[in-house]
Every structure is written in structure tokens, then in C-alpha cells.
């Protein structure tokens, strides 16, 4: 029995020793495996953190950009190059003279059924603009001409206007009296005027552009040709 126990004890001791060695080897093996897996795990975590950081930055930039107020850019228009101011004299068969721009083409209006002598248009083809001139001889109907002029401006042309600025003109030395109307806004005509001696002669004029009315885009052209209208008025003289 003793010997058997001793043998058994030896076997147990041998078995225990072998088990410890196996456990030690297994522990070392699993330690290596665990370190490798942990290294891979840390690498994956690093990649995840990097991706998350990029996503977070993008989200913050998007949030900031969405909070910024949108400011629309003002509408831009093409630059217009205008010629130098230079004028020439009209002295024809009509009972008046005046100066008009050399870059304008003076044409008698005789193609309309309502046309009368001394009706003219000054064309500016490069700018699609025209100054229309209509002459009337006064024959005890001066008040009618004034009333018709006011009706034309305030009942028709100024319907789409923002405002109408009136400016009187007087040159008593040569009996030239008149008024110029500056029409603000998207009206068909931006400048209207009349001059008279209140006795025999009445000349009415208007500035038009053959384009869709747009006060903003036409503003430079309107200002430029308004000066030509004023020059025409200031140089006009009656022959009779």
C-alpha cells in the first residue's frame, strides 16, 4: 500500500509538475496572443478616434456655416462707355433753333398719320435711346396744350413711376419758358419737358429707351442724356 501510494504520489508529483509546466507555457502563449490582440485593438481604437475627430470637425464646420446669415450680392450691370459731350446746331425750316449732340441722328418724323411739320426724333442707336420733339403753333389754345401735357405725364407715363420731380425753366431775354419733369422709377419715359413763348410756339419733348424699363440698369444712361435734354432747352431760341 505504501509503495503504491508512493508511486501514486510520484505520479501525482510528476503530473503536477508537468501540469505546471504546461500551464506556464500556456500562460506565456496566451500572454503573447493577448498582447497581439490588444495591440490590434488599440490600433483599431486609434483609427476610430481619428475618424470620429474628422466627423466631429466636419459637423462643427457645417453647424457654424449654417448659422451664418446669407447676404445676397447686389445685381451687377454692364459698364456703359459714353462719348464726350459735343453739340451741333439745328437751324432748319422750323421756327426755332437748338443744339443737339453730335452722337445723335436728327430725323424728321413724317411716317405717322398724326405727324406734323417740325416733328423730329434724335436717335442714339448705340444706346437705344431717342429724344422725341413735337412742335405746335399756338392759336388761342395755349391752356389746352398745357393741360394735355400734364395729362400725358400724370395720367399715362407716371402710372409706374415712384415720383415726378418738376423743374421750371425761364429765359425771359429770349422769351423761352418751360418745365422739365424728371420721372423716377420704372416708367416708360424718364424725362419729359416743354418750352414755349406762351404766344406762338410750343415745343414738347421726351426721352425714351427702346428697352424694358429698369431704373437701376438705365440710371447711367438716363443721367447722361438728361444733360443733353437740358442743353437743348438752354440753347433753344425762337425765330419769330
Residue, then its C-alpha position, 0 to 999 in steps of 0.5 A: x500500500x505504501x509503495x503504491x501510494x508512493x508511486x501514486x504520489x510520484x505520479x501525482x508529483x510528476x503530473x503536477x509538475x508537468x501540469x505546471x509546466x504546461x500551464x506556464x507555457x500556456x500562460x506565456x502563449x496566451x500572454x503573447x496572443x493577448x498582447x497581439x490582440x490588444x495591440x490590434x485593438x488599440x490600433x483599431x481604437x486609434x483609427x476610430x478616434x481619428x475618424x470620429x475627430x474628422x466627423x466631429x470637425x466636419x459637423x462643427x464646420x457645417x453647424x457654424x456655416x449654417x448659422x451664418x446669415x446669407x447676404x445676397x450680392x447686389x445685381x451687377x450691370x454692364x459698364x456703359x462707355x459714353x462719348x464726350x459731350x459735343x453739340x451741333x446746331x439745328x437751324x432748319x425750316x422750323x421756327x426755332x433753333x437748338x443744339x443737339x449732340x453730335x452722337x445723335x441722328x436728327x430725323x424728321x418724323x413724317x411716317x405717322x398719320x398724326x405727324x406734323x411739320x417740325x416733328x423730329x426724333x434724335x436717335x442714339x442707336x448705340x444706346x437705344x435711346x431717342x429724344x422725341x420733339x413735337x412742335x405746335x403753333x399756338x392759336x388761342x389754345x395755349x391752356x389746352x396744350x398745357x393741360x394735355x401735357x400734364x395729362x400725358x405725364x400724370x395720367x399715362x407715363x407716371x402710372x409706374x413711376x415712384x415720383x415726378x420731380x418738376x423743374x421750371x425753366x425761364x429765359x425771359x431775354x429770349x422769351x423761352x419758358x418751360x418745365x422739365x419733369x424728371x420721372x423716377x422709377x420704372x416708367x416708360x419715359x424718364x424725362x419729359x419737358x416743354x418750352x414755349x413763348x406762351x404766344x406762338x410756339x410750343x415745343x414738347x419733348x421726351x426721352x425714351x429707351x427702346x428697352x424694358x424699363x429698369x431704373x437701376x440698369x438705365x440710371x447711367x444712361x438716363x443721367x447722361x442724356x438728361x444733360x443733353x435734354x437740358x442743353x437743348x432747352x438752354x440753347x433753344x431760341x425762337x425765330x419769330 
